[in-house]
Amino acid sequence: MTRMTDRRPAVLSTTALVTGLLAGCTSDTTDPTTSTTASSTTSSTTTTSPSTTSRNETSLPKPELPREATKNNPVGALAFVNYYWEVLNYSMTRPDSRLLEPLALESCNLCAKYAKITKELAGADSRFDRPLANVKETSIIVSSKKATRVQALVTKLPAKRVSSDGTESDEQTAEEAVYIYTVSWTGVEWRVAMIGSVGS
């Protein structure tokens, strides 16, 4: 089993509207190693950088897929999970689902709901005014050549849904949560297969 930790801040989009979708979701219990035996080597890596600060949508940059996220290894899986949530956050603040939808498999029902919410925001001419959460730490639970399960410690940030006329709603308060992501390697790239929460 490969265990690895990444403390680089990533961005997770989840607020009152989005978090409700996770309330009845359970973490994935399918062991990726059933199809491919994972390495028995145990390793650990930690990196740190300044905490992400809340930014207005107008200054939120379009995420770029990091080179690490194109590799079929534990580091690549962590990088892809971080990238997915950066894209999700970007998509909710634009709003625009075009970057978001291709990153998930059909098996990820929550991913489909995120994309639907993004489209509904666009249709209502509303958006979230800033990043909605930081992923403080991500770590590998179990990894194989075909699938990897990643745990993320998340801190929600104060964010509001803002309509075109300035009406604000869905403001959230700081709160920590743990999420589990299962990402699958398609042969050429990573895709999100499932998202679940711990303790929901």
N, C-alpha and C positions, 0 to 999 in steps of 0.2 A: 504494500500500500504506500502511496506517495502522499506525504503531508507537506503542505507549503503554505506560508502566510504572506500576504501582501498588505501593507498598511498604507499604500498610496491612496489618497482621497479619490473617490469616484463619485458620480452623482446619480442618485436614484430618485425617480419621479414618483412620489406617493403622497397623497393628501387625503382629506376626508372623502372626496369623491373616489379616488383611486384605491385607497386603503380598504374601503368597503368591499371591494372585489376580492380581497385576500382573506376576508374574515372567515369564509367557509372553506378555504383552501388548505389542504394538508400537504406536508412536504413529501417529495417523491421517495418511495421506498424501494424502487427497483435498483438492484445493485449492478452498476455498469460492468463489474468484473465477471458477470455470468457469461458474457459472450467472449471477453478477452481477459486474460489474466493480467492483473496489474503488477507493476514492479514491486518487489519487496523492499526496495531501498527507501529509507526514511531520510528526508532532508528538510531544512527550514531556511527561509530567507525573509528578511524584513527590511523595508525601506520606509523612510519618513519624509514628509514635506509639509509646508504650512497648510493649515486647515483651509478648506474652500470657504470663501465668503459669499454671502448672498449677493446676487447681481440681477439687475434688471434684464428683461428679455432682450433689449436692444444691444446689450453688450455680451450676450451669451454666444460664444463662437460655435460654428458648425463643427461637430466632432469629426476627427479624422481617424480612420482605422489604424491603430499602431501596428508596426511591423511584427511585434511579439504576438499579436492576436492572430496572425496567419500561420502560426506554428502548431503542429499537433503534439503538444506536450503540456505538462501542468502549468508552466509559465504562460503559455499561449491561452489556456482555458481561463486563467485568472484575468489576463489582459482583455479577453473577449467579453467576459462578464462585466468588467468595468466599462468597456466601450458601449455595451448594450444599454446600460443605465444612463450613460452620458447622452446617448442618442434619444432615449426615452424622455429624459429631462428636457432636452432641446426640442423634441417634438411637441411636448405639452406646453412649452412657452411660446412656440411660434404662432399657432400650432400647425404641424405638418407631419403626416404619417409616412411620407414616401421613403425616408431613410429607415424608419422603424420596421415596417412590415416584412421586408426581405430577410431580417435577422432571426426570424423564428420559424420553427417547423409547425405544421398543422396540429401537432399534438399539444402545443402550448395554448391552452384555452385562455389563460390569463393574458398572454401576449396579444391574442386576437381582441380581447376586451380593451386592452390599452390602446390598440390601434383604433378601435371603434370610438373610444372616448376622445381621442385626438381629432377624429373627423367630426364628432359632434361639437367639439369646441370651435372648430373652424366654421361649421355651419351656423353656430350661434354668435359668431364674431366675438369670441372671448378667448382668454388664455390665462395661464398662471404667470404671475409677475416676476418670478425668480426661481432658482433651483429649489426643489421641494425637499430634498434630503441629501445627506452625505452618506456614502458607504465608507465607514471608518476603517473597516478591516475585512479582507476577504481571505479565505483559507480553503485549501483542498480537503475534502472529506475522504473521497476515494477517486482514483483516476485509472483509466485504461485508454487504449488507443482509439476506442470508439465512443466513449462517453466519460464525462467527468462531473462529479457533484461538488458544488462550491457553496460554502457557507459565508454569509455576509452579515456583519454587524452594522446596523443602519441607525442613523440619527436623523429624525425628521426636522426640517427647518421651518421657520415661520414663513408661510407663503399664502398668497390669496389668489382666488380666481377673479379676474377682472374682465368686465364686459366693455364693449366699445363706448358705452356712455359713462364709464367710470364706476359702475356699480361693482362692489366687492362682495365676495362670498367665499365659503369653504376655507376660511383661515384655519390653520393648524398650529398647534403648540409643540414644543420640543418633546420628543419621545424616542426611546430606543427600541429596536426590534431586531429579530434575527430572521433572515430569509435564506431559503435553500434554492439554488439554481442547478438544474441539470442541463448541461450543454453537450451536444452530440457533434462528432466530427463526420462530415458528409463524404470525406475522401479528398476534399479540396479546401474546406472551410468549416468554421464552427457555426452552429445554429443553436438557439435556445429551444430545448425540448419541453421544459417544464419549470414553473416557478411556484414555490410553496413557502409558507411561513411557519415558524416554530411557535407552538403554543396557541395557535388560533383554532 
